[in-house]
Amino acid sequence: PVDLNQPPELSAEQKPIVEGLISFVNYFKSLDLNAVEKKQLAEIENGIGIYIKKLSRGSVDANSSATVGRVLGGLQNRDFTSAMKAQTELVNHHWREHKDWLKGLKFLIQMASKKSG
């Protein structure tokens, strides 16, 4: 697994997206979560770690990466509908090659919508 405190080297375009995703994880870690939420957070961390690893290896195309950027933008603006819409787009078009991290991204959106209010 990828250490989210020391992610691999990424391109200048990818860095802000990864840093934004990691900041959500760190925020959730600071909260008092119930058992189900802790399990979801573990899934989120795992998914983001896999995403970062694949990104650093060039296994995530620019279009998918840009869509993850749209998810992050939606989360940062508390526009959870557009974040989920972008995530659904990824699932519909890239599930086979990216299912290992897309589930974590979905949990991230769900937790953000519950905990950012």
TIVODO-14304 format. One record per residue (C-alpha): chain; x, y, z; residue number from 1. Coordinates in pm, 1 decimal, always signed. Each point is the difference from the previous one (the first is absolute). Layout:
N
ch = A; xx = X; yy = Y; zz = Z; i = NUM
...
***
This chain:
117
ch = A; xx = +0.0; yy = +0.0; zz = +0.0; i = 1
ch = A; xx = +98.7; yy = +361.7; zz = -58.9; i = 2
ch = A; xx = +92.8; yy = +209.3; zz = +303.3; i = 3
ch = A; xx = -230.3; yy = +301.5; zz = -39.0; i = 4
ch = A; xx = +243.5; yy = +205.0; zz = +210.9; i = 5
ch = A; xx = +271.3; yy = -60.7; zz = -260.5; i = 6
ch = A; xx = -167.6; yy = -47.2; zz = -338.5; i = 7
ch = A; xx = +216.6; yy = -83.2; zz = -303.1; i = 8
ch = A; xx = +120.4; yy = +275.8; zz = -231.4; i = 9
ch = A; xx = -277.2; yy = +123.7; zz = -228.7; i = 10
ch = A; xx = -34.0; yy = +253.9; zz = -279.1; i = 11
ch = A; xx = -83.2; yy = +362.8; zz = +72.5; i = 12
ch = A; xx = -357.9; yy = -50.0; zz = -129.5; i = 13
ch = A; xx = -58.7; yy = -305.4; zz = +218.8; i = 14
ch = A; xx = +151.6; yy = +131.5; zz = +323.4; i = 15
ch = A; xx = -283.7; yy = +239.3; zz = +103.6; i = 16
ch = A; xx = -263.0; yy = -270.4; zz = -60.0; i = 17
ch = A; xx = +189.2; yy = -256.1; zz = +207.9; i = 18
ch = A; xx = +71.6; yy = +253.7; zz = +274.8; i = 19
ch = A; xx = -369.4; yy = +93.1; zz = +8.6; i = 20
ch = A; xx = -108.2; yy = -364.1; zz = +30.9; i = 21
ch = A; xx = +255.0; yy = -62.3; zz = +275.7; i = 22
ch = A; xx = -116.2; yy = +308.9; zz = +190.4; i = 23
ch = A; xx = -354.3; yy = -142.3; zz = +10.4; i = 24
ch = A; xx = +136.2; yy = -328.8; zz = +138.7; i = 25
ch = A; xx = +200.0; yy = +185.3; zz = +265.4; i = 26
ch = A; xx = -305.5; yy = +206.0; zz = +94.4; i = 27
ch = A; xx = -214.4; yy = -313.0; zz = +39.0; i = 28
ch = A; xx = +271.8; yy = -161.8; zz = +212.9; i = 29
ch = A; xx = -28.5; yy = +292.0; zz = +242.9; i = 30
ch = A; xx = -372.0; yy = -62.7; zz = +54.2; i = 31
ch = A; xx = -168.3; yy = -226.4; zz = +251.9; i = 32
ch = A; xx = -130.9; yy = -270.5; zz = -233.9; i = 33
ch = A; xx = -224.2; yy = -295.9; zz = +78.1; i = 34
ch = A; xx = +101.1; yy = -356.2; zz = -94.1; i = 35
ch = A; xx = -169.0; yy = +7.6; zz = -342.4; i = 36
ch = A; xx = +159.2; yy = +335.9; zz = -84.0; i = 37
ch = A; xx = +343.3; yy = -127.7; zz = +107.5; i = 38
ch = A; xx = -41.9; yy = -292.5; zz = -238.5; i = 39
ch = A; xx = -101.0; yy = +239.7; zz = -278.0; i = 40
ch = A; xx = +300.5; yy = +220.3; zz = +77.5; i = 41
ch = A; xx = +228.7; yy = -303.5; zz = -34.1; i = 42
ch = A; xx = -159.4; yy = -67.2; zz = -340.7; i = 43
ch = A; xx = +47.3; yy = +367.1; zz = -96.3; i = 44
ch = A; xx = +368.1; yy = -5.9; zz = +102.9; i = 45
ch = A; xx = +58.8; yy = -324.1; zz = -186.9; i = 46
ch = A; xx = -173.8; yy = +128.1; zz = -312.6; i = 47
ch = A; xx = +188.0; yy = +329.1; zz = -2.9; i = 48
ch = A; xx = +326.1; yy = -185.8; zz = +58.4; i = 49
ch = A; xx = -68.6; yy = -225.5; zz = -299.9; i = 50
ch = A; xx = -101.7; yy = +302.0; zz = -209.9; i = 51
ch = A; xx = +325.1; yy = +179.9; zz = +86.9; i = 52
ch = A; xx = +210.4; yy = -307.8; zz = -73.2; i = 53
ch = A; xx = -169.3; yy = -53.0; zz = -338.4; i = 54
ch = A; xx = +31.1; yy = +371.2; zz = -76.6; i = 55
ch = A; xx = +373.2; yy = -1.7; zz = +75.8; i = 56
ch = A; xx = +44.8; yy = -298.8; zz = -232.7; i = 57
ch = A; xx = -192.2; yy = +165.1; zz = -283.2; i = 58
ch = A; xx = -287.0; yy = -250.8; zz = +25.4; i = 59
ch = A; xx = -270.3; yy = +268.5; zz = +28.1; i = 60
ch = A; xx = -72.6; yy = +187.4; zz = -323.7; i = 61
ch = A; xx = -20.8; yy = +379.0; zz = -8.5; i = 62
ch = A; xx = -378.3; yy = -5.9; zz = -49.8; i = 63
ch = A; xx = -58.4; yy = -214.9; zz = +310.6; i = 64
ch = A; xx = +240.4; yy = +214.3; zz = +199.0; i = 65
ch = A; xx = -183.7; yy = +315.6; zz = -107.8; i = 66
ch = A; xx = -329.0; yy = -158.5; zz = +106.7; i = 67
ch = A; xx = +147.0; yy = -77.1; zz = +344.1; i = 68
ch = A; xx = +94.1; yy = +369.2; zz = +5.6; i = 69
ch = A; xx = -366.8; yy = +82.6; zz = -61.7; i = 70
ch = A; xx = -98.4; yy = -227.7; zz = +289.6; i = 71
ch = A; xx = +244.8; yy = +182.8; zz = +224.8; i = 72
ch = A; xx = -123.7; yy = +340.3; zz = -119.0; i = 73
ch = A; xx = -356.1; yy = -102.6; zz = +81.0; i = 74
ch = A; xx = +103.7; yy = -115.5; zz = +347.4; i = 75
ch = A; xx = +194.3; yy = +317.6; zz = +69.9; i = 76
ch = A; xx = -298.7; yy = +211.3; zz = -103.6; i = 77
ch = A; xx = -245.3; yy = -222.5; zz = +191.5; i = 78
ch = A; xx = -166.5; yy = -79.5; zz = -330.9; i = 79
ch = A; xx = -47.6; yy = -368.6; zz = +76.2; i = 80
ch = A; xx = -241.7; yy = -50.2; zz = -289.7; i = 81
ch = A; xx = +259.6; yy = +95.3; zz = -260.4; i = 82
ch = A; xx = +268.4; yy = -200.2; zz = +184.9; i = 83
ch = A; xx = -221.3; yy = -309.4; zz = -11.8; i = 84
ch = A; xx = -87.4; yy = +67.3; zz = -364.1; i = 85
ch = A; xx = +371.3; yy = +4.1; zz = -90.6; i = 86
ch = A; xx = +62.4; yy = -316.5; zz = +203.7; i = 87
ch = A; xx = -292.0; yy = -174.4; zz = -173.9; i = 88
ch = A; xx = +151.5; yy = +99.7; zz = -335.0; i = 89
ch = A; xx = +325.9; yy = -171.0; zz = +104.5; i = 90
ch = A; xx = -187.9; yy = -312.9; zz = +109.8; i = 91
ch = A; xx = -200.9; yy = -14.5; zz = -323.9; i = 92
ch = A; xx = +304.8; yy = +34.2; zz = -225.9; i = 93
ch = A; xx = +297.9; yy = -132.7; zz = +197.4; i = 94
ch = A; xx = -130.4; yy = -249.6; zz = +257.7; i = 95
ch = A; xx = +189.6; yy = -298.4; zz = -139.5; i = 96
ch = A; xx = +344.6; yy = +158.0; zz = +21.4; i = 97
ch = A; xx = -55.7; yy = +219.8; zz = +308.5; i = 98
ch = A; xx = -251.0; yy = -177.5; zz = +226.0; i = 99
ch = A; xx = +275.3; yy = -45.9; zz = +259.8; i = 100
ch = A; xx = -4.5; yy = +371.7; zz = +83.6; i = 101
ch = A; xx = -339.4; yy = +122.1; zz = -123.2; i = 102
ch = A; xx = -181.0; yy = -153.2; zz = +298.5; i = 103
ch = A; xx = +219.5; yy = +200.4; zz = +238.1; i = 104
ch = A; xx = -75.2; yy = +315.9; zz = -198.0; i = 105
ch = A; xx = -373.4; yy = -64.8; zz = +37.7; i = 106
ch = A; xx = +38.3; yy = -43.2; zz = +377.5; i = 107
ch = A; xx = +201.0; yy = +323.5; zz = +7.7; i = 108
ch = A; xx = -289.5; yy = +189.6; zz = -158.2; i = 109
ch = A; xx = -253.6; yy = -160.7; zz = +234.3; i = 110
ch = A; xx = +206.9; yy = +77.9; zz = +310.7; i = 111
ch = A; xx = +70.8; yy = +354.4; zz = -115.1; i = 112
ch = A; xx = -370.4; yy = +64.6; zz = -51.4; i = 113
ch = A; xx = -73.6; yy = -126.4; zz = +353.6; i = 114
ch = A; xx = +294.8; yy = +157.5; zz = +181.8; i = 115
ch = A; xx = +48.4; yy = +332.9; zz = -176.1; i = 116
ch = A; xx = -332.5; yy = +145.2; zz = +102.1; i = 117
***
